[in-house]
């Protein structure tokens, strides 16, 4: 019995969509587990630290950071509270906007990120990259570019 309304997805299309969702969740769960065991660092925290490390002056406005890590503003605020309590991130006022706040990577945050990055990269390699051929990766990149998620090479 079909409980989904007919919205123009056939069984194959729905299967592909669901497989993509499962793949993302499976890889993220693996990365989360590895980061927690080895570094006591949740994946979302790693992502925040990495985004800050890659940003100019190792700082981002909270709104921009929330967009980059795919968290709600309130979810990011709670995460930054924890990271600040752990000394990994600081908050700084924005000189040009009294209401604006920056999240800033601290030296302790840089060290924690540097320690965790090999674990993260190893997980990405083993869980995502290694099972795919160079041709698979090229096709994947092209598909993501069609979705506007990466630049096509």
C-alpha positions as MATLAB code, in Angstrom:
seq = 'XXXXXXXXXXXXXXXXXXXXXXXXXXXXXXXXXXXXXXXXXXXXXXXXXXXXXXXXXXXXXXXXXXXXXXXXXXXXXXXXXXXXXXXXXXXXXXXXXXXXXXXXXXXXXXXXXXXXXXXXXXXXXXXXXXXXXXXXXXXXXXXXXXXXXXXXX';
ca = [
       0.000    0.000    0.000;
       1.408    3.381   -1.014;
       1.030    6.105    1.598;
       2.944    8.809   -0.260;
       1.024   11.128   -2.541;
       2.026   11.013   -6.184;
       4.375   13.986   -6.512;
       6.087   12.791   -9.641;
       8.708   10.556   -8.004;
       8.929    7.030   -9.256;
      10.222    4.182   -7.108;
      13.739    4.422   -8.572;
      13.971    8.163   -7.932;
      12.741    7.764   -4.375;
      15.200    4.917   -3.801;
      18.109    7.097   -5.003;
      17.031   10.002   -2.799;
      16.736    7.780    0.264;
      20.083    6.108   -0.438;
      21.733    9.536   -0.620;
      20.231   10.441    2.752;
      21.389    7.135    4.278;
      24.904    7.595    2.899;
      25.208   11.059    4.420;
      23.909    9.875    7.796;
      26.145    6.779    7.797;
      29.309    8.778    7.072;
      28.370   11.517    9.562;
      27.673    8.943   12.302;
      31.028    7.291   11.689;
      32.870   10.626   11.796;
      30.984   11.623   14.951;
      31.852    8.373   16.713;
      35.528    8.555   15.765;
      35.854   12.201   16.816;
      34.100   11.568   20.128;
      36.191    8.517   21.010;
      39.546    9.960   19.984;
      39.081   13.647   20.836;
      35.860   14.071   22.844;
      34.744   16.395   20.058;
      31.319   16.129   18.401;
      31.178   16.451   14.618;
      29.250   19.744   14.795;
      31.951   21.202   17.052;
      34.651   20.030   14.651;
      32.769   21.676   11.791;
      32.554   25.000   13.677;
      36.261   24.929   14.509;
      37.142   24.107   10.880;
      34.940   26.893    9.497;
      36.573   29.381   11.848;
      40.075   28.135   10.995;
      39.390   28.657    7.289;
      37.884   32.142    7.769;
      39.872   35.381    7.505;
      41.357   36.265   10.893;
      39.880   32.974   12.177;
      36.555   34.691   12.892;
      33.041   34.743   11.480;
      29.873   36.601   12.326;
      27.492   34.275   14.116;
      24.892   34.494   11.321;
      27.468   33.593    8.670;
      28.792   30.733   10.776;
      25.277   29.352   11.287;
      24.754   29.302    7.512;
      28.057   27.514    6.915;
      27.505   24.778    9.485;
      23.833   24.278    8.668;
      22.573   24.991   12.178;
      19.773   27.224   13.328;
      20.831   30.451   15.033;
      19.703   29.093   18.407;
      21.453   25.749   17.806;
      24.677   27.538   16.950;
      24.364   29.768   20.015;
      24.128   26.704   22.277;
      27.083   25.063   20.531;
      29.203   28.217   20.777;
      28.302   28.435   24.478;
      29.813   24.955   24.984;
      32.871   25.685   22.844;
      33.430   28.950   24.691;
      33.102   27.199   28.053;
      35.762   24.719   26.851;
      38.037   27.588   25.779;
      37.978   26.625   22.089;
      36.063   29.670   20.816;
      35.632   33.235   22.030;
      32.921   35.757   21.271;
      33.853   39.270   20.251;
      31.646   42.282   19.596;
      31.469   43.619   16.073;
      32.812   47.181   15.953;
      30.622   48.142   12.979;
      27.383   46.668   14.389;
      26.643   46.828   18.109;
      24.211   43.900   17.766;
      26.664   41.713   15.869;
      28.936   39.111   17.412;
      31.903   37.237   16.030;
      32.866   33.712   16.931;
      36.669   33.571   17.075;
      38.884   30.497   17.137;
      41.161   30.540   20.191;
      44.693   29.107   20.305;
      43.278   26.190   22.321;
      40.693   25.669   19.589;
      43.433   25.611   16.956;
      45.293   22.917   18.891;
      42.157   20.808   19.371;
      41.316   21.144   15.677;
      44.845   20.191   14.638;
      44.674   17.113   16.868;
      41.266   16.039   15.511;
      41.821   16.747   11.819;
      43.759   13.542   10.999;
      40.933   11.491   12.535;
      38.332   13.419   10.540;
      40.247   13.131    7.251;
      40.902    9.430    7.774;
      37.165    8.903    8.318;
      36.254   10.841    5.174;
      38.767    8.789    3.212;
      37.700    5.369    4.508;
      33.950    5.970    4.616;
      33.503    8.019    1.441;
      36.507    8.395   -0.853;
      38.165    4.956   -0.824;
      35.104    3.021   -2.066;
      34.840    5.347   -5.094;
      36.990    5.344   -8.221;
      38.402    8.521   -9.757;
      35.656    8.262  -12.377;
      33.010    7.964   -9.632;
      34.412   11.055   -7.901;
      34.407   13.026  -11.157;
      30.779   12.076  -11.791;
      29.885   12.932   -8.186;
      31.537   16.349   -8.526;
      29.678   16.995  -11.789;
      26.343   16.019  -10.203;
      26.973   18.281   -7.205;
      27.876   21.110   -9.581;
      24.504   20.655  -11.341;
      22.878   21.125   -7.932;
      24.928   24.263   -7.366;
      26.864   22.694   -4.483;
      30.379   22.779   -5.957;
      32.240   24.145   -8.943;
      32.659   21.777  -11.837;
      36.279   21.124  -12.797;
];
